[in-house]
Amino acid sequence: MPNLRPLIESRIRTQIPAFKEVAGAADMANVMAGRLTDSGCYIFQERVTAAESQLANAIMQRLTVTFAVLVVVRNVKDARGGDAADASYTLQAALKTALLGWCPEAGADPLEYGGGALVSFANGFFIWKDTFITHQFIRAI
């Protein structure tokens, strides 16, 4: 089962040139603790859940794999964040265009949208998190 995060990162990098930085991360805490880039995009695997195996003498489980994609924009001119939110919305729309329905590899399902939420608006940085979901199978026979 391949690591899908680098494939998603590469897809975003090639499909959305408006991002000045596209990088992987371990988790949200590491993104927030590091250097943020205006028009940055940071990707990490957020969660994996497994369905029960339906086989009697072997294991075959369907995994639900959720990736978080943080969109970071900065605008210090608008203290209320409206301009930053608008810039973020444009990048979020580009993410959906690039990722929805795209299949990162043959053993995974096409990506679906899992939702989004504001993470933070501080020091002019508007940080939004979108999640994208795929499914994979693991087997032991």
Backbone as JSON Lines, residues from 0, in Angstrom:
{"i":0,"aa":"M","n":[0.85,-1.17,0.0],"ca":[0.0,0.0,0.0],"c":[0.9,1.24,0.0]}
{"i":1,"aa":"P","n":[0.91,2.0,-1.08],"ca":[1.81,3.16,-1.19],"c":[1.34,4.34,-0.31]}
{"i":2,"aa":"N","n":[2.3,5.18,0.0],"ca":[2.03,6.42,0.72],"c":[1.42,7.42,-0.26]}
{"i":3,"aa":"L","n":[0.2,7.82,-0.02],"ca":[-0.5,8.7,-0.96],"c":[-0.18,10.17,-0.77]}
{"i":4,"aa":"R","n":[0.3,10.57,0.4],"ca":[0.54,11.98,0.66],"c":[1.47,12.63,-0.37]}
{"i":5,"aa":"P","n":[2.62,12.02,-0.71],"ca":[3.47,12.66,-1.72],"c":[2.8,12.77,-3.09]}
{"i":6,"aa":"L","n":[1.91,11.82,-3.41],"ca":[1.2,11.88,-4.68],"c":[0.21,13.06,-4.69]}
{"i":7,"aa":"I","n":[-0.46,13.26,-3.57],"ca":[-1.39,14.4,-3.46],"c":[-0.61,15.71,-3.51]}
{"i":8,"aa":"E","n":[0.52,15.76,-2.82],"ca":[1.37,16.95,-2.83],"c":[1.81,17.29,-4.26]}
{"i":9,"aa":"S","n":[2.25,16.28,-5.0],"ca":[2.69,16.5,-6.38],"c":[1.54,16.98,-7.25]}
{"i":10,"aa":"R","n":[0.37,16.4,-7.07],"ca":[-0.81,16.81,-7.85],"c":[-1.13,18.29,-7.61]}
{"i":11,"aa":"I","n":[-1.11,18.71,-6.35],"ca":[-1.4,20.11,-6.02],"c":[-0.33,21.01,-6.63]}
{"i":12,"aa":"R","n":[0.92,20.63,-6.49],"ca":[2.02,21.45,-7.0],"c":[1.89,21.66,-8.51]}
{"i":13,"aa":"T","n":[1.54,20.6,-9.25],"ca":[1.48,20.73,-10.71],"c":[0.18,21.37,-11.2]}
{"i":14,"aa":"Q","n":[-0.91,21.22,-10.45],"ca":[-2.21,21.72,-10.89],"c":[-2.52,23.14,-10.43]}
{"i":15,"aa":"I","n":[-1.88,23.6,-9.35],"ca":[-2.23,24.91,-8.79],"c":[-0.96,25.76,-8.63]}
{"i":16,"aa":"P","n":[-0.52,26.42,-9.69],"ca":[0.71,27.22,-9.6],"c":[0.57,28.46,-8.71]}
{"i":17,"aa":"A","n":[-0.65,28.81,-8.31],"ca":[-0.84,29.97,-7.43],"c":[-0.25,29.74,-6.04]}
{"i":18,"aa":"F","n":[-0.06,28.47,-5.64],"ca":[0.58,28.21,-4.35],"c":[2.07,28.49,-4.46]}
{"i":19,"aa":"K","n":[2.59,29.32,-3.57],"ca":[4.02,29.63,-3.55],"c":[4.82,28.52,-2.88]}
{"i":20,"aa":"E","n":[4.18,27.78,-1.97],"ca":[4.83,26.64,-1.33],"c":[3.8,25.53,-1.18]}
{"i":21,"aa":"V","n":[4.21,24.31,-1.54],"ca":[3.4,23.12,-1.32],"c":[4.33,22.13,-0.64]}
{"i":22,"aa":"A","n":[3.93,21.67,0.55],"ca":[4.82,20.8,1.32],"c":[4.03,19.82,2.15]}
{"i":23,"aa":"G","n":[4.65,18.71,2.45],"ca":[4.09,17.74,3.37],"c":[4.41,18.13,4.8]}
{"i":24,"aa":"A","n":[3.67,17.54,5.72],"ca":[3.89,17.8,7.14],"c":[3.5,16.55,7.92]}
{"i":25,"aa":"A","n":[3.95,16.48,9.16],"ca":[3.6,15.35,10.02],"c":[2.18,15.51,10.56]}
{"i":26,"aa":"D","n":[1.84,16.74,10.95],"ca":[0.52,17.0,11.52],"c":[0.3,18.51,11.59]}
{"i":27,"aa":"M","n":[-0.87,18.9,12.07],"ca":[-1.2,20.32,12.13],"c":[-0.29,21.08,13.1]}
{"i":28,"aa":"A","n":[0.05,20.48,14.23],"ca":[0.9,21.16,15.21],"c":[2.24,21.54,14.6]}
{"i":29,"aa":"N","n":[2.81,20.66,13.77],"ca":[4.08,20.98,13.14],"c":[3.95,22.08,12.1]}
{"i":30,"aa":"V","n":[2.85,22.12,11.38],"ca":[2.63,23.21,10.43],"c":[2.52,24.52,11.19]}
{"i":31,"aa":"M","n":[1.72,24.54,12.25],"ca":[1.48,25.77,13.0],"c":[2.74,26.27,13.72]}
{"i":32,"aa":"A","n":[3.61,25.34,14.11],"ca":[4.83,25.72,14.82],"c":[5.94,26.17,13.88]}
{"i":33,"aa":"G","n":[5.82,25.85,12.6],"ca":[6.87,26.17,11.64],"c":[6.64,27.5,10.95]}
{"i":34,"aa":"R","n":[7.47,27.74,9.95],"ca":[7.37,28.95,9.15],"c":[6.22,28.78,8.16]}
{"i":35,"aa":"L","n":[5.31,29.73,8.15],"ca":[4.18,29.7,7.22],"c":[4.48,30.61,6.05]}
{"i":36,"aa":"T","n":[4.03,30.21,4.88],"ca":[4.21,31.0,3.68],"c":[2.86,31.49,3.19]}
{"i":37,"aa":"D","n":[2.81,32.78,2.81],"ca":[1.6,33.3,2.19],"c":[1.36,32.52,0.91]}
{"i":38,"aa":"S","n":[0.14,32.1,0.69],"ca":[-0.23,31.22,-0.43],"c":[0.5,29.89,-0.31]}
{"i":39,"aa":"G","n":[0.48,29.35,0.92],"ca":[1.1,28.06,1.18],"c":[0.06,26.96,1.3]}
{"i":40,"aa":"C","n":[0.5,25.74,1.05],"ca":[-0.37,24.57,1.12],"c":[0.42,23.45,1.8]}
{"i":41,"aa":"Y","n":[-0.16,22.87,2.85],"ca":[0.52,21.86,3.64],"c":[-0.39,20.64,3.78]}
{"i":42,"aa":"I","n":[0.16,19.46,3.47],"ca":[-0.64,18.24,3.39],"c":[-0.14,17.22,4.39]}
{"i":43,"aa":"F","n":[-1.07,16.58,5.1],"ca":[-0.7,15.47,5.98],"c":[-1.85,14.49,6.1]}
{"i":44,"aa":"Q","n":[-1.48,13.24,6.37],"ca":[-2.5,12.22,6.6],"c":[-3.04,12.45,8.0]}
{"i":45,"aa":"E","n":[-4.34,12.68,8.09],"ca":[-4.94,13.06,9.37],"c":[-5.48,11.86,10.14]}
{"i":46,"aa":"R","n":[-6.04,10.88,9.42],"ca":[-6.69,9.78,10.13],"c":[-6.9,8.61,9.17]}
{"i":47,"aa":"V","n":[-6.86,7.41,9.75],"ca":[-7.19,6.2,9.02],"c":[-8.13,5.39,9.91]}
{"i":48,"aa":"T","n":[-9.25,4.97,9.34],"ca":[-10.16,4.08,10.07],"c":[-10.34,2.82,9.23]}
{"i":49,"aa":"A","n":[-10.63,1.72,9.91],"ca":[-10.75,0.44,9.22],"c":[-12.11,-0.19,9.51]}
{"i":50,"aa":"A","n":[-12.71,-0.73,8.46],"ca":[-13.93,-1.52,8.61],"c":[-13.55,-2.92,9.03]}
{"i":51,"aa":"E","n":[-14.48,-3.62,9.63],"ca":[-14.24,-5.01,10.03],"c":[-14.05,-5.89,8.81]}
{"i":52,"aa":"S","n":[-13.19,-6.89,8.94],"ca":[-13.0,-7.84,7.85],"c":[-14.25,-8.68,7.69]}
{"i":53,"aa":"Q","n":[-14.62,-8.94,6.45],"ca":[-15.81,-9.74,6.15],"c":[-15.45,-11.18,5.78]}
{"i":54,"aa":"L","n":[-14.16,-11.53,5.81],"ca":[-13.73,-12.88,5.43],"c":[-13.59,-13.76,6.67]}
{"i":55,"aa":"A","n":[-13.85,-15.04,6.52],"ca":[-13.78,-15.97,7.65],"c":[-12.36,-16.47,7.91]}
{"i":56,"aa":"N","n":[-11.61,-16.78,6.87],"ca":[-10.29,-17.39,7.05],"c":[-9.14,-16.49,6.59]}
{"i":57,"aa":"A","n":[-9.41,-15.23,6.42],"ca":[-8.38,-14.27,5.99],"c":[-8.84,-12.88,6.42]}
{"i":58,"aa":"I","n":[-8.0,-11.92,6.16],"ca":[-8.32,-10.53,6.52],"c":[-8.37,-9.71,5.24]}
{"i":59,"aa":"M","n":[-9.44,-8.98,5.07],"ca":[-9.55,-7.98,4.02],"c":[-10.37,-6.83,4.6]}
{"i":60,"aa":"Q","n":[-9.72,-5.72,4.8],"ca":[-10.39,-4.58,5.42],"c":[-10.35,-3.37,4.5]}
{"i":61,"aa":"R","n":[-11.43,-2.63,4.48],"ca":[-11.52,-1.38,3.74],"c":[-11.09,-0.26,4.68]}
{"i":62,"aa":"L","n":[-10.1,0.49,4.26],"ca":[-9.61,1.62,5.04],"c":[-10.19,2.92,4.5]}
{"i":63,"aa":"T","n":[-10.59,3.79,5.39],"ca":[-10.96,5.16,5.03],"c":[-9.79,6.03,5.43]}
{"i":64,"aa":"V","n":[-9.16,6.66,4.45],"ca":[-7.95,7.46,4.69],"c":[-8.3,8.93,4.45]}
{"i":65,"aa":"T","n":[-8.08,9.75,5.48],"ca":[-8.41,11.17,5.42],"c":[-7.13,12.0,5.41]}
{"i":66,"aa":"F","n":[-7.03,12.88,4.43],"ca":[-5.9,13.79,4.33],"c":[-6.37,15.21,4.62]}
{"i":67,"aa":"A","n":[-5.58,15.92,5.4],"ca":[-5.84,17.33,5.65],"c":[-4.97,18.16,4.71]}
{"i":68,"aa":"V","n":[-5.56,19.2,4.15],"ca":[-4.83,20.13,3.3],"c":[-5.07,21.52,3.88]}
{"i":69,"aa":"L","n":[-3.99,22.11,4.41],"ca":[-4.09,23.45,4.99],"c":[-3.76,24.48,3.93]}
{"i":70,"aa":"V","n":[-4.62,25.47,3.8],"ca":[-4.41,26.59,2.89],"c":[-4.1,27.8,3.75]}
{"i":71,"aa":"V","n":[-2.94,28.42,3.5],"ca":[-2.5,29.57,4.29],"c":[-2.37,30.79,3.37]}
{"i":72,"aa":"V","n":[-3.06,31.86,3.74],"ca":[-2.89,33.13,3.03],"c":[-2.66,34.22,4.09]}
{"i":73,"aa":"R","n":[-2.03,35.3,3.65],"ca":[-1.75,36.38,4.6],"c":[-2.18,37.7,3.98]}
{"i":74,"aa":"N","n":[-2.88,38.49,4.77],"ca":[-3.29,39.83,4.36],"c":[-3.39,40.67,5.62]}
{"i":75,"aa":"V","n":[-2.44,41.58,5.78],"ca":[-2.42,42.4,6.99],"c":[-3.17,43.71,6.81]}
{"i":76,"aa":"K","n":[-3.65,44.0,5.6],"ca":[-4.37,45.25,5.35],"c":[-5.78,45.24,5.9]}
{"i":77,"aa":"D","n":[-6.38,44.05,5.96],"ca":[-7.76,43.91,6.4],"c":[-7.78,43.21,7.75]}
{"i":78,"aa":"A","n":[-7.95,43.98,8.82],"ca":[-7.87,43.44,10.18],"c":[-8.96,42.41,10.48]}
{"i":79,"aa":"R","n":[-10.07,42.48,9.77],"ca":[-11.17,41.54,10.01],"c":[-11.03,40.25,9.2]}
{"i":80,"aa":"G","n":[-10.12,40.22,8.26],"ca":[-9.84,38.99,7.53],"c":[-10.68,38.71,6.3]}
{"i":81,"aa":"G","n":[-11.53,39.64,5.92],"ca":[-12.39,39.4,4.75],"c":[-11.6,39.19,3.47]}
{"i":82,"aa":"D","n":[-10.58,40.01,3.25],"ca":[-9.77,39.87,2.03],"c":[-9.0,38.56,2.05]}
{"i":83,"aa":"A","n":[-8.47,38.19,3.21],"ca":[-7.75,36.92,3.34],"c":[-8.7,35.74,3.11]}
{"i":84,"aa":"A","n":[-9.89,35.84,3.65],"ca":[-10.88,34.76,3.46],"c":[-11.22,34.61,1.98]}
{"i":85,"aa":"D","n":[-11.36,35.73,1.27],"ca":[-11.66,35.68,-0.16],"c":[-10.51,35.03,-0.94]}
{"i":86,"aa":"A","n":[-9.26,35.4,-0.6],"ca":[-8.1,34.81,-1.28],"c":[-8.03,33.31,-0.98]}
{"i":87,"aa":"S","n":[-8.32,32.93,0.25],"ca":[-8.32,31.52,0.63],"c":[-9.4,30.77,-0.14]}
{"i":88,"aa":"Y","n":[-10.57,31.37,-0.27],"ca":[-11.68,30.72,-0.98],"c":[-11.28,30.38,-2.41]}
{"i":89,"aa":"T","n":[-10.56,31.27,-3.07],"ca":[-10.11,31.03,-4.44],"c":[-9.19,29.82,-4.5]}
{"i":90,"aa":"L","n":[-8.26,29.71,-3.54],"ca":[-7.35,28.57,-3.5],"c":[-8.09,27.27,-3.12]}
{"i":91,"aa":"Q","n":[-9.06,27.38,-2.23],"ca":[-9.86,26.21,-1.86],"c":[-10.62,25.67,-3.07]}
{"i":92,"aa":"A","n":[-11.16,26.57,-3.87],"ca":[-11.88,26.16,-5.08],"c":[-10.93,25.45,-6.05]}
{"i":93,"aa":"A","n":[-9.72,25.97,-6.18],"ca":[-8.72,25.34,-7.05],"c":[-8.35,23.94,-6.54]}
{"i":94,"aa":"L","n":[-8.26,23.79,-5.22],"ca":[-7.99,22.48,-4.64],"c":[-9.08,21.47,-5.01]}
{"i":95,"aa":"K","n":[-10.32,21.89,-4.86],"ca":[-11.42,20.99,-5.19],"c":[-11.38,20.6,-6.67]}
{"i":96,"aa":"T","n":[-11.09,21.54,-7.53],"ca":[-10.99,21.25,-8.95],"c":[-9.88,20.24,-9.22]}
{"i":97,"aa":"A","n":[-8.74,20.39,-8.55],"ca":[-7.59,19.53,-8.79],"c":[-7.75,18.14,-8.17]}
{"i":98,"aa":"L","n":[-8.45,18.04,-7.03],"ca":[-8.45,16.79,-6.28],"c":[-9.73,15.97,-6.36]}
{"i":99,"aa":"L","n":[-10.89,16.61,-6.45],"ca":[-12.14,15.84,-6.45],"c":[-12.22,14.9,-7.64]}
{"i":100,"aa":"G","n":[-12.43,13.62,-7.36],"ca":[-12.55,12.64,-8.4],"c":[-11.23,12.13,-8.95]}
{"i":101,"aa":"W","n":[-10.13,12.71,-8.5],"ca":[-8.8,12.27,-8.95],"c":[-8.39,11.04,-8.16]}
{"i":102,"aa":"C","n":[-7.86,10.05,-8.84],"ca":[-7.43,8.81,-8.19],"c":[-5.91,8.84,-8.04]}
{"i":103,"aa":"P","n":[-5.4,8.89,-6.81],"ca":[-3.96,9.02,-6.6],"c":[-3.15,7.8,-7.04]}
{"i":104,"aa":"E","n":[-3.75,6.61,-7.04],"ca":[-3.06,5.41,-7.53],"c":[-4.08,4.3,-7.7]}
{"i":105,"aa":"A","n":[-3.68,3.26,-8.42],"ca":[-4.63,2.22,-8.81],"c":[-5.3,1.52,-7.63]}
{"i":106,"aa":"G","n":[-4.66,1.43,-6.48],"ca":[-5.24,0.73,-5.35],"c":[-6.09,1.58,-4.45]}
{"i":107,"aa":"A","n":[-6.38,2.8,-4.86],"ca":[-7.18,3.72,-4.04],"c":[-8.4,4.2,-4.82]}
{"i":108,"aa":"D","n":[-9.43,4.6,-4.09],"ca":[-10.6,5.19,-4.72],"c":[-10.33,6.66,-5.04]}
{"i":109,"aa":"P","n":[-11.08,7.24,-5.97],"ca":[-10.95,8.67,-6.24],"c":[-11.22,9.5,-4.98]}
{"i":110,"aa":"L","n":[-10.58,10.65,-4.89],"ca":[-10.73,11.5,-3.71],"c":[-12.11,12.13,-3.65]}
{"i":111,"aa":"E","n":[-12.64,12.18,-2.44],"ca":[-13.9,12.85,-2.14],"c":[-13.61,13.98,-1.17]}
{"i":112,"aa":"Y","n":[-14.5,14.96,-1.12],"ca":[-14.36,16.07,-0.19],"c":[-14.95,15.68,1.15]}
{"i":113,"aa":"G","n":[-14.21,15.94,2.22],"ca":[-14.67,15.59,3.56],"c":[-15.16,16.77,4.38]}
{"i":114,"aa":"G","n":[-14.9,17.99,3.91],"ca":[-15.34,19.17,4.64],"c":[-14.18,20.12,4.88]}
{"i":115,"aa":"G","n":[-14.51,21.26,5.47],"ca":[-13.49,22.27,5.73],"c":[-13.87,23.13,6.91]}
{"i":116,"aa":"A","n":[-12.85,23.82,7.46],"ca":[-13.09,24.69,8.61],"c":[-11.92,25.66,8.78]}
{"i":117,"aa":"L","n":[-12.22,26.81,9.35],"ca":[-11.19,27.78,9.7],"c":[-10.4,27.23,10.87]}
{"i":118,"aa":"V","n":[-9.08,27.21,10.74],"ca":[-8.19,26.76,11.82],"c":[-7.77,27.94,12.67]}
{"i":119,"aa":"S","n":[-7.39,29.05,12.01],"ca":[-6.86,30.19,12.75],"c":[-6.87,31.43,11.86]}
{"i":120,"aa":"F","n":[-7.04,32.57,12.51],"ca":[-6.79,33.85,11.86],"c":[-6.06,34.71,12.89]}
{"i":121,"aa":"A","n":[-4.74,34.75,12.74],"ca":[-3.9,35.5,13.69],"c":[-2.69,36.05,12.95]}
{"i":122,"aa":"N","n":[-2.25,37.25,13.35],"ca":[-1.08,37.9,12.74],"c":[-1.22,38.03,11.22]}
{"i":123,"aa":"G","n":[-2.44,38.18,10.75],"ca":[-2.68,38.35,9.32],"c":[-2.74,37.04,8.55]}
{"i":124,"aa":"F","n":[-2.42,35.9,9.2],"ca":[-2.48,34.6,8.53],"c":[-3.87,34.0,8.69]}
{"i":125,"aa":"F","n":[-4.49,33.69,7.57],"ca":[-5.79,33.02,7.52],"c":[-5.49,31.58,7.15]}
{"i":126,"aa":"I","n":[-5.8,30.65,8.05],"ca":[-5.46,29.24,7.84],"c":[-6.74,28.42,7.81]}
{"i":127,"aa":"W","n":[-6.97,27.78,6.68],"ca":[-8.17,26.99,6.44],"c":[-7.76,25.53,6.23]}
{"i":128,"aa":"K","n":[-8.53,24.61,6.77],"ca":[-8.27,23.18,6.57],"c":[-9.41,22.55,5.79]}
{"i":129,"aa":"D","n":[-9.06,21.94,4.66],"ca":[-9.98,21.09,3.91],"c":[-9.53,19.66,4.11]}
{"i":130,"aa":"T","n":[-10.49,18.73,4.11],"ca":[-10.13,17.32,4.17],"c":[-10.62,16.62,2.91]}
{"i":131,"aa":"F","n":[-9.82,15.64,2.49],"ca":[-10.14,14.82,1.33],"c":[-9.99,13.36,1.74]}
{"i":132,"aa":"I","n":[-10.89,12.53,1.25],"ca":[-10.99,11.15,1.7],"c":[-10.84,10.2,0.52]}
{"i":133,"aa":"T","n":[-10.14,9.11,0.76],"ca":[-10.06,8.02,-0.2],"c":[-10.21,6.71,0.56]}
{"i":134,"aa":"H","n":[-10.33,5.63,-0.17],"ca":[-10.42,4.3,0.44],"c":[-9.4,3.39,-0.18]}
{"i":135,"aa":"Q","n":[-8.82,2.52,0.65],"ca":[-7.88,1.5,0.21],"c":[-8.25,0.19,0.92]}
{"i":136,"aa":"F","n":[-7.69,-0.9,0.45],"ca":[-7.9,-2.19,1.1],"c":[-6.57,-2.74,1.57]}
{"i":137,"aa":"I","n":[-6.61,-3.42,2.73],"ca":[-5.47,-4.19,3.19],"c":[-5.91,-5.64,3.29]}
{"i":138,"aa":"R","n":[-4.95,-6.54,2.99],"ca":[-5.28,-7.96,2.95],"c":[-4.19,-8.78,3.64]}
{"i":139,"aa":"A","n":[-4.61,-9.85,4.27],"ca":[-3.7,-10.88,4.79],"c":[-4.4,-12.21,4.6]}
{"i":140,"aa":"I","n":[-3.85,-13.0,3.7],"ca":[-4.5,-14.28,3.37],"c":[-3.59,-15.44,3.76]}
